[in-house]
Amino acid sequence: MMQHVLGLFIRPDKAWRQIRGERSSSGHTHLTHTLSLAAIPAVSAFIGTTQVGWRPANGTLVLLTPSSAASLGLLSYLALLLGVAAVGAFVHWMARTYDATPSLAQCIAFATYTATPLFIGGLAALYPHLWLGLLTLIAAVSYTVFLLYVGSPTFMDIPPDEGFLFSSSVLAVGLVVLVAIMAVAVTLWGLGLGPTSAG
C-alpha cells in the first residue's frame, strides 16, 4: 500500500498502472487499504483537538474533551468510509457503461487511492489552525482531482477522451457525497452532538 501512496505523489501515471495490474488482489487487501487511509484524518483530529487545541478570536486556548473528540473522530471516520464506498459503488456502476469489468472492491480501492491526498492532508489536523487547514484542503482537493483525471483512463482501460467524461461524472458524484456529509454533520451539530470543550 505505501509504495502506491508514495507513487501517486511521485509518478502517478506509473502508480496507476501498477494499481491496475493488481486487479487480482483480494477484496480483503483493498478493504485494509481503505480502513487504514481513512483513519489518518480521524486520528490526527483527535490528537490535535485534545492535545494541541486552537485559539479563536478571543485568544483563549480551546481543547476538546477526549470523549467528545473520540465521538467526533469516530463519526468522521465512518463518514469517510461511507463516502468512499458510495463513490466506489458509483464507479462500479459507471464502469459497465464503458465495458469495463472491475469488481466493487477494486472500484472502492480506486476511490480510496484517488482520495489519498485528502486522507494524507488530514495530518494537518494535528495542528488545528484555520489557515493551515484551508490551504491543505485546497491543495489536497486539487491533487485529488488531478489523480482522478489521470487515473480513470488507466484504471478503467478506456481511451483518454472517454476517461475525461468518466472522471467528470465521478467528480460530480464525489461533490454530491461531500455536500451530503457536510449536511449531516451540520444537522447532528444542531441536534446537540457537537464538540464539548475541556475547559
C-alpha positions as CSV (number, residue, x, y, z in Angstrom):
1,M,0.0,0.0,0.0
2,M,2.7,2.5,1.0
3,Q,4.5,2.1,-2.3
4,H,1.3,3.1,-4.2
5,V,0.6,6.0,-1.8
6,L,4.2,7.3,-2.4
7,G,4.0,6.6,-6.1
8,L,0.8,8.6,-6.5
9,F,2.7,11.7,-5.4
10,I,5.9,11.0,-7.3
11,R,4.9,9.1,-10.5
12,P,1.1,9.0,-10.6
13,D,0.9,7.5,-14.1
14,K,3.2,4.6,-13.2
15,A,1.4,4.1,-9.9
16,W,-1.9,3.9,-11.6
17,R,-0.6,1.3,-14.0
18,Q,0.7,-0.8,-11.0
19,I,-2.6,-0.5,-9.2
20,R,-4.4,-1.6,-12.4
21,G,-2.0,-4.6,-12.7
22,E,-3.1,-5.7,-9.2
23,R,-6.8,-6.1,-10.0
24,S,-6.5,-9.7,-8.9
25,S,-5.8,-8.6,-5.3
26,S,-8.4,-9.8,-2.8
27,G,-11.2,-7.6,-1.5
28,H,-9.7,-8.0,1.9
29,T,-6.5,-6.3,0.8
30,H,-8.5,-3.4,-0.8
31,L,-10.6,-3.1,2.4
32,T,-7.5,-2.9,4.5
33,H,-6.1,0.0,2.4
34,T,-9.4,1.9,2.8
35,L,-9.7,1.4,6.5
36,S,-6.0,2.4,7.1
37,L,-6.0,5.6,5.0
38,A,-9.4,6.8,6.2
39,A,-8.1,6.6,9.8
40,I,-5.4,9.2,9.2
41,P,-7.7,12.3,9.4
42,A,-9.7,11.0,12.3
43,V,-6.7,10.1,14.5
44,S,-5.0,13.3,13.6
45,A,-8.0,15.4,14.5
46,F,-8.3,13.5,17.9
47,I,-4.7,14.3,18.8
48,G,-4.9,17.9,17.5
49,T,-8.1,18.8,19.3
50,T,-7.3,17.1,22.6
51,Q,-3.5,17.8,22.9
52,V,-2.7,20.9,20.8
53,G,-6.0,22.9,20.6
54,W,-6.7,26.1,18.8
55,R,-7.2,29.8,19.7
56,P,-10.3,31.6,18.4
57,A,-10.5,35.4,18.1
58,N,-10.5,35.9,21.8
59,G,-7.2,34.2,22.2
60,T,-8.3,31.5,24.7
61,L,-6.9,28.1,24.1
62,V,-9.7,25.6,23.3
63,L,-9.3,21.8,23.8
64,L,-11.9,19.2,23.4
65,T,-12.6,16.5,26.0
66,P,-11.2,13.1,24.9
67,S,-14.7,11.6,24.9
68,S,-16.1,14.4,22.7
69,A,-13.1,14.2,20.3
70,A,-13.3,10.4,20.1
71,S,-17.0,10.6,19.3
72,L,-16.5,13.2,16.5
73,G,-13.5,11.2,15.3
74,L,-15.5,8.0,15.0
75,L,-18.3,9.8,13.2
76,S,-15.9,11.4,10.7
77,Y,-14.2,8.1,10.2
78,L,-17.5,6.4,9.4
79,A,-18.5,9.3,7.1
80,L,-15.2,8.9,5.2
81,L,-15.7,5.2,4.8
82,L,-19.3,5.7,3.6
83,G,-18.2,8.4,1.2
84,V,-15.5,6.3,-0.3
85,A,-17.9,3.3,-0.6
86,A,-20.6,5.5,-2.3
87,V,-18.1,6.8,-4.8
88,G,-16.7,3.3,-5.4
89,A,-20.2,2.0,-5.9
90,F,-20.9,4.7,-8.5
91,V,-17.6,3.9,-10.2
92,H,-18.6,0.2,-10.3
93,W,-22.0,1.1,-11.8
94,M,-20.5,3.6,-14.4
95,A,-17.8,1.0,-15.4
96,R,-20.4,-1.0,-17.2
97,T,-21.2,1.9,-19.5
98,Y,-17.6,1.8,-20.7
99,D,-17.5,-2.0,-20.9
100,A,-15.0,-2.2,-18.0
101,T,-15.3,-5.1,-15.6
102,P,-13.6,-4.2,-12.3
103,S,-15.1,-5.6,-9.1
104,L,-16.8,-3.5,-6.5
105,A,-13.8,-3.9,-4.2
106,Q,-11.5,-2.7,-6.9
107,C,-13.7,0.3,-7.6
108,I,-13.7,1.2,-3.8
109,A,-9.9,0.8,-4.0
110,F,-9.8,3.2,-6.9
111,A,-11.9,5.7,-4.9
112,T,-9.6,5.2,-2.0
113,Y,-6.4,5.8,-3.9
114,T,-7.9,8.8,-5.7
115,A,-8.8,10.3,-2.4
116,T,-5.3,9.6,-1.0
117,P,-4.3,13.4,-0.9
118,L,-7.4,14.1,1.2
119,F,-6.5,11.3,3.6
120,I,-2.8,12.4,3.9
121,G,-3.9,16.0,4.1
122,G,-5.8,15.0,7.3
123,L,-2.4,15.2,9.0
124,A,-2.9,18.9,9.1
125,A,-5.5,18.3,11.8
126,L,-2.6,17.6,14.2
127,Y,-2.2,21.3,14.4
128,P,-5.8,22.7,14.2
129,H,-5.3,26.1,12.6
130,L,-7.9,27.7,10.2
131,W,-5.5,28.8,7.5
132,L,-3.3,25.7,7.6
133,G,-6.5,23.5,7.3
134,L,-7.9,25.7,4.5
135,L,-4.7,25.7,2.4
136,T,-4.1,22.0,3.0
137,L,-7.7,21.3,1.9
138,I,-7.4,23.3,-1.3
139,A,-4.1,21.6,-2.2
140,A,-5.5,18.1,-1.3
141,V,-8.7,18.6,-3.3
142,S,-6.7,19.9,-6.3
143,Y,-4.4,16.9,-6.3
144,T,-7.3,14.5,-5.8
145,V,-9.0,15.9,-8.9
146,F,-5.7,15.5,-10.8
147,L,-5.3,11.9,-9.7
148,L,-8.9,11.2,-10.8
149,Y,-8.4,12.5,-14.3
150,V,-5.0,10.8,-14.7
151,G,-6.1,7.5,-13.2
152,S,-9.5,6.9,-14.7
153,P,-8.4,6.1,-18.3
154,T,-5.6,3.8,-17.0
155,F,-7.6,2.0,-14.3
156,M,-10.7,1.5,-16.5
157,D,-8.6,0.8,-19.6
158,I,-10.6,3.3,-21.7
159,P,-9.5,6.0,-24.2
160,P,-8.4,9.4,-22.7
161,D,-11.4,11.2,-24.1
162,E,-13.8,8.7,-22.5
163,G,-11.7,8.9,-19.4
164,F,-12.4,12.6,-19.2
165,L,-16.1,12.1,-19.3
166,F,-15.9,9.3,-16.8
167,S,-13.8,11.4,-14.4
168,S,-16.1,14.3,-14.7
169,S,-19.1,12.1,-13.7
170,V,-17.2,10.7,-10.8
171,L,-16.1,14.2,-9.7
172,A,-19.8,15.4,-9.7
173,V,-20.9,12.4,-7.6
174,G,-17.9,13.0,-5.2
175,L,-19.0,16.6,-4.7
176,V,-22.6,15.5,-4.0
177,V,-21.4,13.0,-1.5
178,L,-19.2,15.7,0.2
179,V,-22.2,18.1,0.4
180,A,-24.3,15.3,1.9
181,I,-21.7,14.5,4.5
182,M,-21.5,18.2,5.4
183,A,-25.3,18.5,5.7
184,V,-25.5,15.5,8.0
185,A,-22.7,17.0,10.1
186,V,-24.5,20.3,10.5
187,T,-27.7,18.5,11.3
188,L,-26.0,16.5,14.0
189,W,-24.4,19.6,15.4
190,G,-27.8,21.3,15.6
191,L,-29.1,18.3,17.5
192,G,-26.5,18.9,20.2
193,L,-23.9,16.4,19.1
194,G,-21.3,19.0,18.6
195,P,-17.9,19.2,20.3
196,T,-17.5,19.6,24.0
197,S,-14.7,21.9,25.3
198,A,-12.4,20.6,28.0
199,G,-12.2,24.0,29.7
